[in-house]
Amino acid sequence: MLPDHDWTSVEVPELDALPAPIMPRSQNLAPRQIFPLHAHRWNQLVYATSGTLVVTVAGAWHVISPEQAIWVPTGVEHTTGTRDGAAFRNLYIADQPGLAMPGHCTVLTVTPLLRALIIELEAATQRDEGCAYLTPLHALLFAQLERAPRLDFHLPWPTSPMLDRLCSALHANPADPRSLEDWGQTLGASARTLSRRFERETGLSLRDWRHRLRLFLALEWLGAGQGITTTALALGYASPSAFSHMFRLAMGCTPSAWLER
């Protein structure tokens, strides 16, 4: 999925080499800013201490709140942006023997300790701390990254123009009530054909995909400060209580509790 035309492209920084095994880079992103499709010669941990990030990679869309980060291995093309602004906090991580991290893009749970270490590394780098302090800090960061719980938390995006049209329409209007049969008539395919192709391209049924889309949009909108009732109705739920029930099943807590965290 490509961003809308009114996103503003942000220049990707040019680096010839990393000065340390882990290098932090921070930037505050304004609403609807995005780093265009690019890849690095090292691994990257994409994280935001506040706000939500939208990361697209390998045909999947990830919404990353401050409770998660996404691991992007060396050479993998991706985009990173934010719809409503974010405190972008990023780690560049060199490939090295014994690095026990996935070889594919993976969403990680950010524990309070991992978050504190990311913030401290940024501060220590600005203080120009020496190796006596940075080396054990790097080691602790590596240990926490390797132990961070992995999450299956992404929204696959179809590749065919027909299904891209369907998903783009639902993304623009998640409250759209049309059934699979209705979409089949609109797109010129039988409901059975549409269902089969959708599952083949995304691994999800249209119903499950729409459910996950609404969850991801809810995280974006709530993280940007939109109210729970407004979010519920915009997503097509009949009531805030119905929305809260869905949210609790998916996230393990109510929307209000998630915002408090």
C-alpha positions in Angstrom: 0.0 0.0 0.0 1.4 3.4 -1.0 0.8 6.6 1.0 -1.7 9.1 -0.1 -0.5 11.9 -2.4 -0.5 14.5 0.3 2.3 12.8 2.4 5.6 14.8 2.6 8.7 12.9 1.8 11.6 13.1 4.3 15.2 12.6 3.2 16.8 9.4 4.3 20.2 10.2 6.0 23.3 9.2 4.2 25.8 7.2 6.2 28.9 5.5 4.9 29.5 3.3 8.0 28.3 2.9 11.5 30.7 4.3 14.2 29.6 1.7 16.7 27.8 -1.7 16.8 24.6 0.1 17.7 24.0 3.7 16.7 20.9 5.7 17.7 19.3 8.2 15.4 16.3 10.4 16.5 14.0 12.7 14.7 10.6 14.2 15.4 8.3 13.6 12.5 5.5 16.0 11.7 2.0 14.7 10.6 2.0 12.9 7.3 5.8 12.8 6.9 7.3 9.7 5.4 10.7 8.3 4.6 10.4 6.9 1.0 11.1 3.3 0.0 14.7 2.6 1.0 17.1 0.0 2.5 20.1 0.1 4.7 23.5 -1.7 4.8 22.7 -2.6 8.4 19.8 -3.7 10.5 17.3 -1.2 11.9 15.0 -1.1 14.9 12.2 1.3 14.1 10.6 2.7 17.2 8.7 5.8 18.4 8.7 6.9 22.0 5.4 8.7 21.3 2.9 8.7 18.5 2.4 5.9 16.0 4.4 4.9 13.0 3.2 3.3 9.8 5.8 0.9 8.4 5.3 -0.8 5.0 7.6 -3.7 4.0 7.3 -6.8 1.8 3.6 -6.3 1.0 2.6 -5.8 4.7 1.5 -2.8 6.7 2.6 -2.4 10.3 1.2 0.2 12.8 3.8 0.6 15.5 2.7 2.2 18.8 5.2 2.9 21.7 4.6 -0.6 23.0 6.1 -2.2 19.8 9.1 -1.8 17.5 9.8 -3.4 14.2 13.1 -5.2 13.3 14.1 -4.6 9.7 17.1 -6.7 8.6 20.0 -5.5 6.4 19.0 -4.7 2.9 15.2 -5.0 3.3 13.3 -2.2 1.5 10.7 -0.4 3.6 9.0 2.9 4.2 8.4 4.6 7.6 5.9 7.5 8.2 3.4 8.9 10.6 -0.1 10.2 10.0 -0.3 12.4 13.1 3.3 13.0 14.2 5.7 10.9 16.2 9.0 11.0 18.2 10.9 8.7 15.9 13.6 6.8 17.8 15.7 4.5 15.7 18.6 2.1 16.2 21.0 1.1 13.4 22.6 -2.2 14.3 25.6 -3.8 12.5 25.6 -7.4 11.4 28.0 -9.3 13.6 28.7 -13.0 14.6 26.3 -14.3 17.2 23.5 -11.7 16.5 20.4 -13.8 17.3 17.8 -11.8 15.5 15.3 -12.8 12.8 16.3 -12.7 9.2 12.9 -11.2 8.3 10.9 -8.2 9.4 9.5 -8.9 12.8 7.4 -6.8 15.3 8.8 -6.9 18.8 7.3 -6.0 22.2 9.1 -3.1 23.7 9.5 -3.8 27.5 10.0 -0.9 29.9 13.7 -1.9 30.2 14.2 -1.9 26.4 12.6 1.5 26.1 14.7 2.9 28.9 17.9 1.5 27.3 17.0 3.0 23.9 16.5 6.4 25.5 19.7 6.1 27.6 21.8 5.2 24.5 20.6 8.3 22.8 21.5 10.4 25.8 24.8 8.7 26.3 25.7 9.3 22.7 24.9 12.9 23.0 27.1 13.1 26.2 29.9 11.5 24.1 30.4 8.7 26.7 33.4 6.5 26.2 33.7 2.8 25.5 33.9 2.0 29.2 30.2 2.9 29.5 28.9 2.3 26.0 30.2 -1.2 25.6 28.2 -2.8 28.5 25.2 -0.6 27.4 25.4 -2.1 23.9 25.7 -5.6 25.3 22.6 -5.1 27.5 20.7 -3.7 24.5 21.7 -6.8 22.4 20.5 -9.1 25.2 17.2 -7.3 25.5 16.6 -7.3 21.7 17.2 -11.0 21.5 14.8 -11.7 24.4 12.0 -9.3 23.2 8.8 -11.2 22.6 7.9 -11.5 18.9 4.5 -10.5 17.6 2.5 -11.5 14.5 1.2 -8.0 14.1 0.9 -6.9 10.5 -1.7 -6.3 7.8 -0.9 -8.1 4.5 -1.7 -6.1 1.4 -2.7 -7.9 -1.8 -0.7 -7.5 -5.0 -3.3 -7.7 -7.8 -4.9 -4.4 -9.0 -8.4 -5.8 -8.4 -7.8 -6.6 -4.7 -5.7 -3.5 -4.2 -8.7 -1.5 -5.3 -10.9 -3.3 -2.8 -8.5 -2.9 0.1 -7.7 0.8 -0.7 -11.5 1.5 -0.6 -11.9 -0.2 2.7 -8.8 1.6 4.1 -10.4 4.9 3.0 -13.8 4.0 4.5 -13.5 1.1 7.0 -17.2 1.5 7.8 -18.1 0.4 4.3 -20.8 -2.3 4.9 -20.6 -4.0 1.5 -20.5 -7.9 1.6 -18.3 -10.2 -0.5 -21.1 -10.6 -3.0 -21.5 -6.8 -3.3 -17.7 -6.4 -3.9 -17.9 -9.2 -6.5 -20.4 -7.3 -8.5 -18.4 -4.1 -8.2 -15.2 -5.8 -9.3 -16.6 -8.1 -11.9 -15.8 -11.4 -10.2 -17.9 -14.0 -8.4 -17.9 -14.0 -4.6 -16.3 -17.4 -4.6 -13.5 -16.3 -6.9 -13.0 -13.1 -4.9 -12.8 -15.0 -1.7 -10.3 -17.6 -3.1 -8.0 -14.9 -4.6 -8.1 -12.8 -1.4 -7.1 -15.7 0.8 -4.3 -16.7 -1.6 -2.8 -13.2 -1.8 -3.1 -12.2 1.9 -3.5 -15.5 3.9 -6.7 -14.1 5.5 -10.4 -14.1 4.7 -11.8 -10.8 3.7 -13.7 -10.7 7.0 -10.6 -11.3 9.1 -8.6 -8.8 7.0 -11.3 -6.2 7.5 -11.3 -6.9 11.3 -7.5 -6.5 11.4 -7.7 -3.3 9.3 -10.1 -1.8 11.8 -7.8 -2.7 14.7 -4.8 -1.1 13.0 -6.7 2.1 12.2 -8.0 2.2 15.8 -4.4 2.1 17.1 -3.5 4.9 14.7 -6.4 7.1 15.5 -6.5 6.6 19.2 -2.7 7.2 19.4 -3.2 10.5 17.6 -5.8 11.6 20.2 -9.1 10.8 18.5 -11.8 10.0 20.9 -13.1 6.4 21.5 -16.6 7.1 20.4 -15.6 8.9 17.3 -13.2 6.1 16.4 -15.8 3.4 17.0 -18.3 5.1 14.7 -15.8 5.9 12.0 -14.8 2.2 11.9 -18.4 1.1 11.4 -19.2 -0.2 14.9 -22.7 0.2 16.1 -21.6 1.5 19.5 -18.5 2.2 21.5 -19.2 -0.9 23.6 -19.1 -3.1 20.5 -15.8 -1.5 19.5 -14.4 -1.9 23.0 -15.3 -5.6 22.9 -13.4 -6.1 19.7 -10.4 -4.1 21.0 -10.3 -6.1 24.3 -10.2 -9.4 22.4 -7.4 -8.3 20.2 -5.3 -6.3 22.6 -6.1 -7.8 26.0 -7.4 -4.5 27.4 -10.0 -1.8 26.7 -9.2 1.2 24.5 -9.2 3.5 27.6 -6.8 1.2 29.4 -4.5 1.0 26.3 -4.4 4.8 26.2 -3.6 5.0 29.9 -0.6 2.7 29.3 
